[in-house]
């Protein structure tokens, strides 16, 4: 288009710039994991098992929101071209952290499927049983998945070795929050704690922050714009909660053919999700159902529908998206990146898988 203003040019350039870096991240991930596979194939074919568990999960796709927010934080902050390699490695590392979390989470939740295929622990337990190896098949499969998750974390650490000092605390905080949040999620489920504020903290800490907030801050820190932390935090906290609430809705009321994993696994695992905790806070019958030692998943789901929990969560998501958009609208960013991050908020909060 002729006679564009510089601001119009920047506005139209935001998404293409992000997509270009996202394509480069895919190349970086596949290249890194291919090199690792070649390295360990020379030692023994068994060494390929944990490497392939990581590579297969990464190659299976996924939404790639975490690296997308990392490169968006960098680009929106005006990150210099000279640091592009560092942010690409950091964004790839964030995806590997996500792979590690999924490998471990599937063991903790005893989930049989991930992205439409058997989970790593399920696959390797079945292989152990089929081959008649010594020991317990379940423990072998779970051990394989845990070690593969640890390996993904090691790979993420290697890719972030060159992080600038300002970015290192963001990275360290993200990793710490994931581990503490994961344990608290497990403990709250075991103790059947009905506390919406605690469930909100678990949701934001375990998932929301490392999905949106921390990757954005990481990108901005690599770009040398620490002053953006406040606006990105406000945006990321609100959108991170909306992200997790959407996950709650999908897991409780979604379609397994769309998600590629079993629906209802949170209830099956006695997870006190934010959706469930909020509904319990205003319905005695629902509280009585979750007070039972053995949960009647269908009865709980039916009661959630009866008290309008789904509609309530949709309204809360709408409010959180408005808050996230308002925060990014106030941030000191080019108009194009304010628009892009506004659009990304809707894509994250209103997805179906």
C-alpha angles and dihedrals in degrees: 000000000000126000096018118170118236088250092055090050091052091048093054093043098058100082097039089051091052093046091050091056091044090057089050090052091056089053091048094050096046092045093049094048092045089055091050091050092051091048095053096039087070091059103047136321090243090065088067094067099081092036091053092046088060095040094047092052092048092046091050088076125229131183096287091212094147098058088040091059091044094056091040091056089050096046095041089052091053096250112195120251090238089068096048092103091054094050092046090054091045092050091048088049091053089056090050090051087053090051089051091050091050093049091052095039092054090056093047092049095038088230115178098199138044123175090350097304134088114283118249096255091048093048095049095042088055092048091051092051094045092052095046095234122172121268133029115323095212093054091047093052094046092046091052092051093046092051091046090052090050089049091053088054091051090052090050089053091052092052092051097049091109097049112138114249093254091059098047097079090051090053093046093048091051094053092046094049092052093054097043092043091050092052093046090050089055094044095048089051092049093049094039092229112184104202118131093199092053091045089050091052091050091049094049097040099042098041118358100056097046091043098053119348101054096040090053092049090046092055093047092047091052088050090053097245105124090156089074091065095094097053093040090049093052091047094043096047093051095043092042090058091047089050092055094043089054088051089052091052093046093049093047102038106011136109118260091209088063098040098043091223136075117287117226096032093129092058091042088056094046091246112176094216121185089251092055096041092051092050093046089055091068105029124065094192091056091048089053091052093053091044088068116100092228112044121222096218096192092048091051092047090049092050091049089056092045094055093046096247092149093055092044092054091047089055091049091050089051090053093047091050090051089051093048092049092048091051094051090044088061095046121109095248136124112274090245092059093045087055093046094050089046089055092046089055091061093045091053098043100043102041122128099218 
